[in-house]
Amino acid sequence: MSKEQYKYLLNESDLPKQWYNISADMPVDPTPVLNPQTKEPITPEFLNVLFPMSLVEQEVSKDRYVDIPKEVREIYKLWRPTPLIRARRLEKALGTPAHIYYKNEGASISGSHKTNTAVAQAYYNKIDGTKSLTTETGAGQWGSALSIACNFFDISLEVFMVKASYEQKPYRRVIMQTYGADIFPSPSNQTDYGRRYLEEHPNSPGSLGIAISEAVETAVKSNGAKKYSLGSVLNHVLMHQTVIGQECLKQMEMADEYPDVVIGCVGGGSNFGGVAFPFAHKNLTEGRKTRLVAVEPTATPTLTKGPYAFDYGDTAMMAPILKMFTLGHDFIPAPIHAGGLRYHGMAPQICMLYDAGFIEAVAVPQPGTFSAGVLFAQTEGIIPAPESAHAIRVAIDEALEAKEKGEKRVILFNLSGHGLLDLAAYDAYNQGRVVDDTLEISQDEIKARLPQVAL
Ligand SMILES: *Cc1c(COP(=O)(O)O)cnc(C)c1O
């Protein structure tokens, strides 16, 4: 037996008892959140129409740590703590002196990190008396995670699923229905907005923006019976994901190493925030100097090419206005396979840290992410989600740079999900049909489409 260790496993008793709230350590003042109608700073009452009060309180909380309720920890135990793996076979294939570690969030019961916040959100809705939740889903990762969570807490769930995905990608729909959720292809005839839209565009394939509007309308018009749930972007969602990075801190200690660089892909920013914020805490309070790198597709280069400005969270201009790097709320992304990375904006907390120089961002073109994903599958054995393959691409690039410079570098990346429900994407890549969708856009073009805000 070789002494080489591959897996760093924690006991259930090591499961974090608290989430880490980076708002307590933010090196810059928080940016205001605005009401989409009045463009004035938002009130808790407005947010409470959409979210239960306990989550509204978490959204604005400055407490450094927030206790994870026992009921949530009991469900986390079904798959947490997740393994940290040293990617020794990938290191060998690259011939690099770098040490590559990855956190496997694909081991969750829904196949991605999204279950971490889905369970927490369903729990708080339950204790605040919510009978029913509404949400949107694109390809279906978020809808699947929330379906499982609502099933556990006996809350009914309505999911507005982008019609093109509903028709072309039936498997995640089947998953959601198996957990008892009601799925509507959006645009649907369930809402005023959907009916109006269908009248004008009877053959519309739908979009995430339309689906968000339908889910929000359903909650707003329910007289408080139904609330709305969002799978990324907001402060409380990123906080729920910090179980990932907190476990990594303990596991890196078991490996007797500390990362020089922590990498995650970014759609709305939640899995990156989850893995990186506990390390950001060490940088901000203990003088550590770990580089924190957010990876986005060149097809949706929010951080690397967008202006930092106020913009609506959704296409229909019904959601709150946030200050974020943005490609514009009416931006239509190219139909890339990493569906979870096709959002026009970015979590405000990530934007603040990026703007102030505390985190880095890189954009990578689609074909290179798939070649990285395939190399990872062939060496480590796991087919990664196309979203996660963005993080793998940059982890490999970091390892190759370390090789060129002849330096030992400790690299940690988050494997946000597995790709076993994304095989059509791998089929397209294997047949040479994955193209470079790099977006060429100017900041002036984007700025012309943003709301006018007097701030
Ligand atoms: C949804 C999703 C993402 C992107 O969302 P974030 O909020 O940025 O984490 C990334 N990876 C996977 C597997 C996803 O399902």
The ligand as an SDF file (V2000), in Angstrom:
LIG
                    3D

 15 15  0  0  0  0  0  0  0  0999 V2000
  -26.4020   26.6750  -10.5630 C   0  0  0  0  0  0  0  0  0  0  0  0
  -25.0420   26.1000  -10.6950 C   0  0  0  0  0  0  0  0  0  0  0  0
  -23.8930   26.9220  -10.7540 C   0  0  0  0  0  0  0  0  0  0  0  0
  -23.9380   28.4260  -10.7940 C   0  0  0  0  0  0  0  0  0  0  0  0
  -24.5560   29.0510   -9.7250 O   0  0  0  0  0  0  0  0  0  0  0  0
  -23.7570   29.8460   -8.5990 P   0  0  0  0  0  0  0  0  0  0  0  0
  -24.8240   30.4860   -7.7890 O   0  0  0  0  0  0  0  0  0  0  0  0
  -22.8500   30.8290   -9.2540 O   0  0  0  0  0  0  0  0  0  0  0  0
  -22.9910   28.8380   -7.8320 O   0  0  0  0  0  0  0  0  0  0  0  0
  -22.6540   26.3200  -10.8230 C   0  0  0  0  0  0  0  0  0  0  0  0
  -22.5210   24.9780  -10.8470 N   0  0  0  0  0  0  0  0  0  0  0  0
  -23.5890   24.1610  -10.7950 C   0  0  0  0  0  0  0  0  0  0  0  0
  -23.3750   22.6860  -10.8440 C   0  0  0  0  0  0  0  0  0  0  0  0
  -24.8890   24.6880  -10.7020 C   0  0  0  0  0  0  0  0  0  0  0  0
  -25.9490   23.8790  -10.6530 O   0  0  0  0  0  0  0  0  0  0  0  0
  1  2  1  0
  2  3  1  0
  2 14  2  0
  3  4  1  0
  3 10  2  0
  4  5  1  0
  5  6  1  0
  6  7  2  0
  6  8  1  0
  6  9  1  0
 10 11  1  0
 11 12  2  0
 12 13  1  0
 12 14  1  0
 14 15  1  0
M  END
$$$$
